[in-house]
Amino acid sequence: MTNKITFKENEMINFESKKVGCIVSAKYGANSTFIDVDVFVASFLKPDGSLKFKLTNETMRKDPLPYVVKSLILEYTDYIERDEQPPSEVRVEYAGNSDVNGIYVPNGIQWHCRDKSYCSNYVKKNNPDFQIYHEGPGLYWYIHNDNEKSKYGRIPLYKCKSDSRVPPSTGWSQYGVGGMASEMPVIKILDSIVKDDVYSDGMYSAYIAIDEYEDTSITNLESCVNDGKLLEKCLQDLGYNTIAGLSNKKATKQNIEKMFDEIFSFLKTKKNSSFVLYIAGHGCKHNGFDKFLCSDYSEDKIISSTIDYDFLNNYTKKFNTKHQLLLVDACFSGSLVKEELRESSWNDEYIHSRSMDVISSVQNSGKAIENKQNGIFTKSFINILNELLNESNYIKFSDICKNLEKNVDKELSLINIELNPNYIPKFGRQFKKIQSRDDNHKLVDLNGEIIFFKNDNVDANFRGVSYSNYYTNW
């Protein structure tokens, strides 16, 4: 999320740690005369996300209007925690200057970002004169010739403004005379996780969203269906296919269980797939059990019109998919989380390990919050997902979890609600182990994580679709 704030000359700018992600724009001046100072402001940005300096002509290196009190108009993104490692090789292709094209490897020089991750600079394998390097947080990547005696001289050839931890794939422009403008370079990460390798059987999603209930004693909701549609569009833009969906009066317990049958049948032959199930509506606690209320809920038929969250875990355990994410925006949904996330830190061996991850909008005793057209939790989840994918080719479920609470807090503050522990999303695993699909007598660890890929990794014109059946016309 981009923030905009104005400071006066001689004011002390004081952002604590984990506040500032990157500098989007910084302009210094007054009236209609402003100069760009993003380079100088970014020089004060620390790896921990703190930004502290006194706003003076000296710190901005220039005085665009002498004898006039000036201001700094600062735009910046929120700090986002990540857990990334630099790629071991990148390939430059299609550059108009063919000398630039080739394989580059890290040269051991690193600049530290706003958290524990870092960027490596790169040198061309067969010609160390050519390098790829980053100038610093919020600034530019360059493809550079470092040999003063070469025909180009010691000068950057191409540049790209980007805050990514790895050289950006596209968006490059000519910089020096040697950077021929006929064709701009494209950079590929050679050891990156590839979507088609991880999810060779596809990526799918399904939705249950209930605003309207038959029982008039229950207060209808306003944003569950909107939230489901918003998430569906977001996931379709990432290449997910909608295989099922129910809303409002269609979302009776009987229809929901039939829909689960449909999902089970569809995923039966897709063990190398990912699957997201989104559920939004009312939840309740009844006789010590946490439950989701179906659209036909009535207190007189508590068994036939509600689904125990424990039953929901057992239903979804039957789905034959590699990585599964259950996303639930309902009161008391925190009880779906039975285990913490994987106990050991991530390594690439977990890419093909199974997972059954779950994230709920609230803790076990919490109540979900709506705000006009969208619920706080779902909106925050989508915001973080998009922000992270703006800077990375792929992200893990745990990357979202690290940043979700801060975004929820920000959304709550906009409607004058103070964050308390019950409003904090809860995330983890539905189970620690699950029966092996290949051996009924064996249990396997659920150590994987669902991975979301930027759509740059697929055909740019491809979006996910909805399969045409009763359950997707929701």
Secondary structure, 3 states (H helix, E strand, C coil): CEEEEEEECCCEEEECCCCEEEEEEEEEEECCEEEECHHHHHCCECCCCCEEEECCHHHHCCCCCCCCCCEEEEEEEECCCCCCCCCCCEEEECCCCCCCCEEEEEEEEEEECCCCCEEEEEEECCCCCEEEEECCCCCEEEEEECCCCCCCCCEEEEEEECCCCCCCCCCCEECCCCCCCCCCCEEEECCCCCHHHHCCCCEEEEEEECCCCCCCCCCCCCCHHHHHHHHHHHHHHCCCEEEEEEEHHHCCHHHHHHHHHHHHHHHCCCCCCEEEEEEECCEEEECCEEEEECCCCCHHHCCCCEEEHHHHHHHHCCCCCCEEEEEEECCCHHHHCCECCCCCCCCHHHHHCCEEEEEECCCCCCCCCEECCEEHHHHHHHHHHHHHHHHCCEEEHHHHHHHHHHHHHHHHHHCCCCCCHHHCCEEEECCCEEECCCCCCCEEECCCCCEEECHHHCCCCCCCCECCCHHHCC
